Amino acid sequence: MQAVQSRFNYLFRSTKGLILVAIALISLVTVVWGMLSGPLKEWGISDVAVQLYGMRLVEAEREGRIILLYHTIAMAVVAIETYLITALVRMKPQQQANINATITIGYITSMIFGLAFGYFGHNYVFHGLFITGQALVFFAGLQLAAALWPWRAEYHVTDPEYAHTKGGVDVERIAFFAMAVATLGSALFGAVPGSLWGRGQEAFLAENIIRIPVKTPLQLAVIGHLHIMLALIAVALTLILSRWFDFKGRLHKIAMPLMIVGTLIITAGVWAVVPFERIAHVIINAGAFPVLVASWLLVYFGWRKIVRARLAAQNIDRPGFGKKLAALLHDPLKFGMLWQLIFMNFVVTAVGIFMAIRLDKTIRMWPLREEQIALTGHWHILAGIIATIILLLYADMAGLRGRARQWFGWIVIIAADTAFAAVSLFETKRLFVGEASQGRLVDAVMLVADAGLALTLAVLAALMVWRLVDLFRRNGRWAKESTEASLEAPPTEVAP
Amino acid sequence: MKDDRRRMTDDRQRTTGSRQWIIAVILLTLTSASTLLTGCTAPVTTAALANVETGVDSAAWAKVPAGEFVLGQHEDKGMVEKPYEIMFTDATNAQYACYLNEALAKGTVKIQGDQIIGYYPGDPFHGHKHEKEIKAGDWLHVPLNDPSLRLTFDGKTFGVKPGYENHPMTLVTWFGAKAYCDFHGWRLPSEVEWEKAARGTDNRPFPWGHEIELNNANLYASRDPFELLAGKQGDTTPVGFYNGKTYDGYQTANSRSPYGLYDMAGNVWQWTADLQEGIHDRWLRGGSKDNYGYNLRIWEHNSARPDYASPGVGFRCAR
């Protein structure tokens, strides 16, 4: 009994345990629900899976089911980010415990009952519990925003290397606070149309209404909601990485105000979609730029830190470019988290800007279906990149070492990024190949994308098995991790 | 000394490990690049499956009564005011080639370069965001230089590539589809007419019922005989192919709609007549060989500019 209780305490009370549970649950959902689409559907496995699990799928409800699925996974990702924030940003232990407990109950309730409602018949009690779970996640967000309040004297900056106001207020903390408040408001932005579901507001996927010339305010709010939530999840993760790499100094003082300004402008732009749709995109783009610049500054700082640490460990005083590069690439986990922020610019930002600029000249010249593919590919890649950063971060904090660290890190980076690049090619294929000649190209990019994602999921499964096996050890890693209240990034690994 | 040797061994192992990594990355990159670069090739034809007779009369018409029906995904109330007839199948290559020969003789269409064009009086223009003006003038009906075109043209007469006579006419723009129907005194069906013809009066998501199997329709990765020959991207199937018959061992399901129409899901998207204020696009219905099953649901929409031509788009007429 003691053994069970100690493991329960680890999994549901320690930061690393809570993150492990959330990643494991997302993995489980990915395994089960991944069978319903993509290559597994083509191979007929989805039909077997539906029968095996006893799912009841009605064709007309596909969009609603997908919305439930996205929300359950998104809630778990928000929970992971919240655990990281409560561990990395100073707050009272009781606040940390309250926030973590609330959000854990919230996202798990939401996940279990949301999926049960969507895929296993429509028990409306389950739907109510799904909403209750989301309400708890929102309540945890309110607590988090309160805990992050930056103007308490006890949280003033004591080290002048960190960005601060003249009065000593921690500017990075303001960035976290702004992100949390923006997220709460943006959640409501989606919750209001959601609450009118069935009362004039029908379930729809945003990509299905892009060619409707006049959209209702509720439709615009839903489109705005999904865009801003993903953007804010990315902003939160960038701030988490700032803490993880102990971002400070001159660049920190430039980056953090940019993060705050950018976050607020993007959020205002998205909220403006309902009354001022015509100019909303301009505002959003204006806000996205400072956030991007801030992320580049973080990457520069982080990579320089990795290189310096490695070279110092090797006692190399005057390194050439090759040595510096080798030092940078030495630790794929730390390098990879930041590399993914850069790679995102190639496969998400650049493609998105190109689409926006060429909308009338190129994208709207394509049939609706092609534009839908481009849009869904675009944001699936962004979600995928966020997931890989979280995976690399978790592997780093879990203390993956030696060859396992190298294999895990490089497979995630190479396999996932190859897949994302292939999807980018797929979504923009009409720019360079006609329908008549696309056959082998499409088959090839789909194969590469599927193979890359399968490999990424395989190493994720290996990571989960490793942690599962560890739980059966009396004094495994979990025992040590269960006593850690706050997180600290392990130093850049030096080869054994 | 011992430590030095161990360090040298470790260094060697690390160097070997790094080399293996570099080689692996180079191989992966080269494999991906070569796969992608060989991807842009000419379309594969399935002419080997020539003259598959389905026994379905592509000149036949189905009668659809006036009245209410279940419209759209959210089961709204739809209404068709007058009874109408709609073609049992999509217009075929043979029918379209025959029409082109007559229309060319009468001068309602003309050849300009490698295009068949014809006059269209233009759309009302509202200057809405993203709306393009469709002005009066000659517009593209069929591009003659597209390798996936199943028609032949010797400078005077149109014909059909052998084996594709009873496949749906594709690479036809909305202008070309409308011109065909107008020429015969018919018209393109409105969206509402198209949907009622596909669905009947109940809430079924597919023309044949509530479930979709791979042998119900020509869809992506459906492993039909034409797809097995042409590759995963597939090819069109003859109109009325999914009628319950067995073709050389391939058993199809009978996928007629309640009013007896074939191919109202899959094979090719179908142009409809409706114009919508604020957007120049025309709506396409039914899904195609390039789509997954969910795109074949009756309420699914695609849309495109009226001068868009695709190997996955065809039409049928109403009257």
Interface residues (C-beta under 8 A of the other chain):
Chain A: K41 E42 E59 A60 R62 E63 E202 N208 R211 I212 P213 V214 R278 L359 D360 R364 M365 W366 P367 L368 R369 W410 I414 T418 A422 L425 F432 V433 G434 E435 A436 S437 Q438 G439 R440 L441 V442 D443 A444 V445 L447 V448 A495
Chain B: R14 W21 V25 L28 S32 T35 L36 T38 G39 C40 T41 A42 P43 V44 Q73 H74 E75 H128 K129 H130 E131 K132 D146 P147 S148 N203 P205 F206 H210 I212 Y220 A221 A230 G231 K232 Q233 Q276 E277 G278 I279 D281 L284 N291 Y292 Y294 N295 R297 H301 N302 S303 A304 R305 Y308 S310 P311 G312
